[in-house]
Amino acid sequence: MLKLYQYKQGYRYNSDTIFLYNFITQFDLKGSVLDVGCGCGVLGLLLKRDFNKIALTQIDIQERNIALTQRNAEANKLKTLTLHDDFLTHDFSEKFDCIISNPPFYNRGALKSEDPSLYLSRHSDALDFERFAIKAYRLLKHRGSFLFCYDAKQIDLLMSKLVAAKFKINHLQFVHVRANKEAGLVMVHARRDSKSLCKTLPPIILYEGDSLRDEIKNFYIKADTDSEDI
């Protein structure tokens, strides 16, 4: 079980992170992994637990989040290098085999939170996707992977910006609340220097009627997290 401390006030990880974690585990993580906008550290630490040989680095623009990530890493006896800085301006000393992120993606038309911490964690103008993709490409090694989730309604923006940044989209998977509802979330696996065609994986459907589907329950069982407020 992964023990996680979270602040009572501010951004708290949600089901998007669990779905992204499950998506990423389909791929064989190796080498160096950078977790961008790590929050309390949940995504990177789950993957470090499952792929213990990866060298994990986690970066967040908020000092309070880095402090929480360090506490959670220590509580679970997991090794990670934490960086308190802006990903877009940080001068990294190495390149990575994989970059992962559950980035802020509420668009500019969405209601802004008055809480500065929530604003940085939720809204796309706190981490411009075009600049994010360009820097991610530069920081990846040959055939390195960029794995993230985003608002499915902005798929046109994602595709155009990823292609402009020279990424090749290898896998897409959409998340729907119900089978007859439009997708709310998309998970993306893009790669540098890849020639593979894009595969659209079977969609994730959360509910059948009023009941959470067994497949989704198994995602949470697999993640096996226990959260405590501080």
NORURPE-V706896 format. One record per residue. N is the residue number from 1. RES is the residue in one letter. PSI is psi in degrees with one decimal (* if undefined). Layout:
# NORURPE-V706896
n->[N & N]
res->[RES & RES]
psi->[PSI & PSI]
This chain:
# NORURPE-V706896
n->[1 & 2 & 3 & 4 & 5 & 6 & 7 & 8 & 9 & 10 & 11 & 12 & 13 & 14 & 15 & 16 & 17 & 18 & 19 & 20 & 21 & 22 & 23 & 24 & 25 & 26 & 27 & 28 & 29 & 30 & 31 & 32 & 33 & 34 & 35 & 36 & 37 & 38 & 39 & 40 & 41 & 42 & 43 & 44 & 45 & 46 & 47 & 48 & 49 & 50 & 51 & 52 & 53 & 54 & 55 & 56 & 57 & 58 & 59 & 60 & 61 & 62 & 63 & 64 & 65 & 66 & 67 & 68 & 69 & 70 & 71 & 72 & 73 & 74 & 75 & 76 & 77 & 78 & 79 & 80 & 81 & 82 & 83 & 84 & 85 & 86 & 87 & 88 & 89 & 90 & 91 & 92 & 93 & 94 & 95 & 96 & 97 & 98 & 99 & 100 & 101 & 102 & 103 & 104 & 105 & 106 & 107 & 108 & 109 & 110 & 111 & 112 & 113 & 114 & 115 & 116 & 117 & 118 & 119 & 120 & 121 & 122 & 123 & 124 & 125 & 126 & 127 & 128 & 129 & 130 & 131 & 132 & 133 & 134 & 135 & 136 & 137 & 138 & 139 & 140 & 141 & 142 & 143 & 144 & 145 & 146 & 147 & 148 & 149 & 150 & 151 & 152 & 153 & 154 & 155 & 156 & 157 & 158 & 159 & 160 & 161 & 162 & 163 & 164 & 165 & 166 & 167 & 168 & 169 & 170 & 171 & 172 & 173 & 174 & 175 & 176 & 177 & 178 & 179 & 180 & 181 & 182 & 183 & 184 & 185 & 186 & 187 & 188 & 189 & 190 & 191 & 192 & 193 & 194 & 195 & 196 & 197 & 198 & 199 & 200 & 201 & 202 & 203 & 204 & 205 & 206 & 207 & 208 & 209 & 210 & 211 & 212 & 213 & 214 & 215 & 216 & 217 & 218 & 219 & 220 & 221 & 222 & 223 & 224 & 225 & 226 & 227 & 228 & 229 & 230]
res->[M & L & K & L & Y & Q & Y & K & Q & G & Y & R & Y & N & S & D & T & I & F & L & Y & N & F & I & T & Q & F & D & L & K & G & S & V & L & D & V & G & C & G & C & G & V & L & G & L & L & L & K & R & D & F & N & K & I & A & L & T & Q & I & D & I & Q & E & R & N & I & A & L & T & Q & R & N & A & E & A & N & K & L & K & T & L & T & L & H & D & D & F & L & T & H & D & F & S & E & K & F & D & C & I & I & S & N & P & P & F & Y & N & R & G & A & L & K & S & E & D & P & S & L & Y & L & S & R & H & S & D & A & L & D & F & E & R & F & A & I & K & A & Y & R & L & L & K & H & R & G & S & F & L & F & C & Y & D & A & K & Q & I & D & L & L & M & S & K & L & V & A & A & K & F & K & I & N & H & L & Q & F & V & H & V & R & A & N & K & E & A & G & L & V & M & V & H & A & R & R & D & S & K & S & L & C & K & T & L & P & P & I & I & L & Y & E & G & D & S & L & R & D & E & I & K & N & F & Y & I & K & A & D & T & D & S & E & D & I]
psi->[137.9 & 114.9 & 126.9 & 127.8 & 139.2 & 149.9 & 142.6 & -37.8 & 137.5 & -172.0 & 137.6 & 135.6 & 152.7 & -164.9 & -27.9 & -41.9 & -39.1 & -41.5 & -41.6 & -42.4 & -48.0 & -39.3 & -46.6 & -33.9 & -9.6 & -17.9 & 146.3 & 95.7 & 132.1 & 160.4 & -140.5 & 134.1 & 130.6 & 124.3 & 110.6 & 128.3 & 54.3 & -15.9 & -126.2 & -0.3 & 0.8 & -48.1 & -52.3 & -38.8 & -35.3 & -44.2 & -36.2 & -37.9 & -43.4 & -30.8 & 73.7 & -22.4 & -9.0 & 150.1 & 108.8 & 130.3 & 135.6 & 132.4 & 141.0 & 144.2 & -17.1 & 124.1 & -38.2 & -33.3 & -39.8 & -40.0 & -39.5 & -41.2 & -44.0 & -41.6 & -42.3 & -36.4 & -44.2 & -39.8 & -28.8 & 7.1 & 45.1 & 139.2 & 126.1 & 149.4 & 123.3 & 142.1 & 123.8 & 99.4 & 170.8 & 120.4 & -40.1 & -25.4 & -9.4 & 138.3 & 94.0 & 144.4 & -0.2 & 167.5 & 163.3 & 153.3 & -26.4 & 139.2 & 128.0 & 152.2 & 141.3 & 82.8 & 164.8 & 130.1 & 6.9 & 133.1 & 173.9 & -20.6 & -12.1 & 153.8 & 126.6 & 140.8 & 142.7 & -17.3 & 117.8 & -36.9 & -44.0 & -37.8 & -47.2 & -30.6 & -20.6 & -31.3 & 134.9 & -28.2 & -3.6 & -18.5 & 89.3 & 124.8 & -36.6 & -48.2 & -35.7 & -50.2 & -42.3 & -44.9 & -37.2 & -42.2 & -44.6 & -31.2 & -9.3 & 144.8 & 173.2 & 126.7 & 22.1 & 155.7 & 143.1 & 111.4 & 124.5 & 169.8 & 159.3 & 167.9 & 120.2 & -25.8 & -14.3 & 25.8 & -32.2 & -41.1 & -46.0 & -49.2 & -45.0 & -41.3 & -36.4 & -44.3 & -41.1 & -32.7 & 1.0 & 14.5 & 153.5 & 124.5 & 119.4 & -38.5 & 141.2 & 143.6 & 127.7 & 148.4 & 126.4 & 140.7 & -46.1 & 161.2 & -28.4 & 11.4 & 151.0 & 157.4 & 141.0 & -22.4 & 144.6 & 139.2 & 138.0 & 135.7 & 108.2 & 151.9 & 151.8 & 138.8 & 37.1 & 149.4 & 6.1 & 146.4 & 155.7 & 134.2 & 126.7 & 110.1 & 158.1 & 139.6 & 154.6 & 122.1 & 122.4 & -46.1 & 144.7 & 109.0 & -128.3 & 6.2 & 137.5 & 130.7 & 149.5 & -35.9 & -40.7 & -40.0 & -37.8 & -28.7 & -45.7 & -36.8 & -42.4 & -42.9 & -42.8 & 61.2 & 153.1 & 113.5 & 144.4 & 132.6 & 145.3 & *]
